[in-house]
Amino acid sequence: MDFKTSTLFALAGFALSGILITSASAADDGKALFTSKMCVTCHGDEGKKPILPSYPKLSGQNKDYLVAQNKMIKDGTRSGGGTAAMKAIVAALSEEDMEAIAEYLSAVE
């Protein structure tokens, strides 16, 4: 293998490891945010056991779906049901927070 090829492989490896480390970090941050932003209060530990039957179970949900729902609640596109309770919670979340929490919840089995 020549120098150029081995350098490309090395750079690709570094890039991939950075992506994997970022994903693990985002999930860890998401878990901490899920607790600190009080999501656990209504949706239960790891988003598995909501306190009311009408509240959704969040664990294992699709990441993009979770982010989209939070954005819609925040901007008022989605209303009704339990969104009134969620409105104050999501108002304090940045898009990065939403992404991190969704990353964490989508990985919970």
N, C-alpha and C positions, 0 to 999 in steps of 0.2 A: 504494500500500500504506500502510495507516495505521500509527501508532506501535506499537499493540499487536501487530499481525501481524508487523511487522518485528522487534520485540523477541522474539517467540516463535521466529521463524526463527533469530535470532542465538543464542538460548539453546540451541536444538536443535543448531545447528552446533557450539557449544562443547562440549556434552555428547558429541556424536559424535566430535569430535576427541579428547576425553579418553579415550573408549573405545578408539579406534585407537592412541593413544599408550600406553595401559596394556597393550594386547595386544602391541605391539612390545616393550615393556619386559619383559613377562612371558616372552616367547620368548627375549629376550636373557638374562634371569636364568636361564631354564631351561637354556640352553646352558652357561652358566657353572657352574650346579649339576650338570649332567650330568657335567662334567669334575671339579669339585671333590669331589663325593660318590663319585667313583670308578666311576660307572656305565660309563664308557668302557672300563674295564679288561676287562670281560666282554662287553659288548654292542658294542664297537668304536666307531670314530669315527662320530659322528652316529647311533649306534644301527643302523648298516647292516651290520656284519660281526661277528657274535658269534664268540668264540674257540672255542666248541664247537658242533657241529651241533644239539645239544639245547637250546641257549639261543636264545630268540626274537630275531628281528630286530624292533627297536622303531620304526624310522623309518616314518613314514606311518600308524602305527596310530591308531585313534580315541582322542581325548583322554580321554573319559569311561571307556573300557575300560581304558586305562593306569592312570588314577587308581584305579579300582575294584580292579584286580589288586593294586596296591601296598597298598591299604588291607586287602585280604583276607590278604595275606601278613603284614602288620604285626600284625593282630589274631588271626592263627592260623586263620582260616576256610579259607584255602587252604594246603595242605601237600603234601609229596611232591615228586618231581622235583627241580628246581633251587631250590626255595623255601628250603631250608636255607641255601644260600649267600646268598640275598637277605634273609633274616630280619634279619641284623645290619646290612645296608645300610639297609633301610627303617626300622629302629628309630631311626635318626638323622635321618629325614626328617620334617618337619612336613607338615601337609596342604597348606600353601601351597607348600612345596618340591615336593611331588608334582604339584600343579596346574601349577606353572611348568615343570617338566621335561616333563610330558605335553603342555603347550601347545607347547613347542619341538619335541618328537619328532613330534607330529601334523602339524607344518608341514614337516618334512624330506621331501623327495621322493627 
